Amino acid sequence: MSNSLVLASALLQNDDVGLFASIFSSTISCFCSGIIFIIVVIGLWKLFVKADEPGWAAIIPIYNYYVILKIVGRPWWWLLLLLIPIVNLIVSIIVAIDLAKSFGKDAAYGVILLWLFSVIGYLILGFGDAEYQGPRSEERRVGKECRSRRSP
């Protein structure tokens, strides 16, 4: 049951213990979410600075994903793809893999640490020894163009 339903039921039952428990659990939940948000912002800030982007962009919710798209070399309209259910999962996995490759990591790092456990992955990229090597998605496009020019 969600925290708001627990709070509502406690208020309706006039149960002081239930009310206290629901307020306490809501407070702890908000506190933990705030701590996780701060950790993600710190990791993204360091990651953006490594990629020569402004660190403050990590604080702004939609703009920070735009900056990530810029870092990996994807167009801005990929932000719109994030609004489509199911497609957003695929797009976010592709962006995570591209971000990992932009810092010299492999696709498994992108899926596991940047998509599934992004809090840890951003911290490792931001504070680790990984260096920004440029957008990887552009290299794939350039490689395809070169191959298409070579074929008769």
N, C-alpha and C positions, 0 to 999 in steps of 0.2 A: 504494500500500500504506500502511496506517495506521502511525503511529509505534509502536504497541504490537506490531504484527506484525514490523516491522523490528527492534525490540528483541529480541523472542522468537527470531527467526531468527538474529540475531547471537549471542545467548547459546548457541543450539544448535550453531552452527558453530564456536564458540570463536574468533571472528574479532575481534581487538582493534580493528582499524580500523572495522569495521562497528558494533561496540559503541559506540565513541567517537562515531561519526557519528549513531547513533540517539539516544544520550543528549544530544548537542549539539542535534540538531534538536528533540527533545522540550522541552528547556530553552528554546530560542528561541521555540517555539510557545507555551509557557505564559507566557513573558514578554510576548510580543506580545498575547496574549489578556488578560492583566492590564492592560496599558496601555490597550487598547480599552475594557475594563470601567471603568477609572477615568475615561476621557474621557466615556463615556456617563453615568456618575454625576454628573460635574460639570455636564454640559449639562442633565440632568434636574433636578438640584438647583436651578439657576437658573430653569428653567422652572416648577418647582413654587412657588418663592418669588414669581415674577411672578403666579401664579394664586392667591396667598394660601393655599397649602397648605404643610405643613411640608417643608422641604428634605431632612431626614433620611430621608423616605419613599423617596427615590431609591435608597437602599442596600438596601432589603428587596425581594427579587425579585418576589414575587407581589403584595405590598401596593402596590408602585409602579405596577403596571398598574391596580389598583383606584383609585388616586388619579387616574390618567390618565382612567379612565372617569368619575370624579366631575367632573373638570375639563370634559370634553366633554358631560356631562349624560346619560350612558348609565346604565342600571341595573346593579347589582352582579352580577346573574346572567349578564351577558355574559362574565364570567370563565369560567363553565362552558362557554360556546360555544367558547372557545379550546382545549378538550380534544378537540373533534370534528375529525377530519381534513377538509380542504378547507374546511369551514365556518370554521375558524380563520383561513384566509387572507383570506376575504371580510370577516370581522369586523375583522381587524387593518387592512385597507385602509379600511374605513368609519371606524374610530376615528382613523386617521391623517388622513383628510380632515376629520373633525370637529375634531381638534386644530388643524389648520392654520386652519380657519375661526374657531375660538375665539380665535386670535391675529391675525385679520385677513388671513390668506393665502388663496390659492385652492386648489382641489382638486388641481391639478397639483403644487403645492408639497407637499401632503400625501402624494401617491402617490410622487413622486420623492425628496424629501428626508426625509420622515418615515417612509416605509415601506421604500423601497429602500436609502437611505443615511441611516439614522436617526442615526448617530453625528454626522454633519455637521449634519443638520436640527435636532437638539436643541440643539447648540451655537449655531446661528444664532438660533433662537427664544429661547434663554436669555440670550445676550449681546447680541443685536441690539436694534433699537429697537421691535420688535413689542410691543404691549400686549395684555394679556388683556382680551377683550371679553365674556366670559361664555360659558356653554355654548351652542353652536349647535344642537345636536339638540333642545333645549327650544323654540327659536324655531320650528323646523319643526313640532313638535307643536302649539304654540299657534296657528300659522298654519293648520294643518289643522282645528283645533277651531273657529276663527273662520269659516273657509269653510263648515264643515258647519252652523254655526248660521245663516248667511246664506241657505243654500239652503232652499227650501220643502219 
